[in-house]
């Protein structure tokens, strides 16, 4: 009986410690030390939340940069990859369709970066390679009436390098690009 009472007491103490105190303290610390990240890295225009730096959004306007295709249809509650094998006929057909669609949008495009035709693993990757962003410049320039050189400078100014100089690949956040582009484009 004595060991049962001790086990119950230890369980209650651990539940309070690990299930209540620890989560409250870490949540409070995150809010104090990293308030933007703890709030979801939200993007605001004035008082209106228009998205998150961490989630891609479906963009179809020819005047804006398009993110990677989403297997989850940009629904953050349905994060998923396509799970298609790259050797399957369906995958090859889908890639050919996407490449043809990109060539229609960008007739001068010679080399197509893979992240413009493949879906992201999570379903809503917010970043593109600088090459994928630059591949969209001719289309945006024609549609928005902005000089290609100005768009090139925009992409270059928002390109982030490798983390700590060695991890990951250079990338550019599509939402950040489009917010800056909206300041230049008349809709």
Secondary structure by P-SEA (a helix, b strand, c coil): caaaaaaaaaaaaaaaacccaaaaaaaaaaaaacccccccccccccccccccccccccccccccccccccccccccccccccccccccaaaaaaaaaaaaaaaaaccccccccccccccccccccccccaaaaaaaaaaaaaaacccaaaaaaaaaaacccccccccccccccaaaaaaaaaacccc
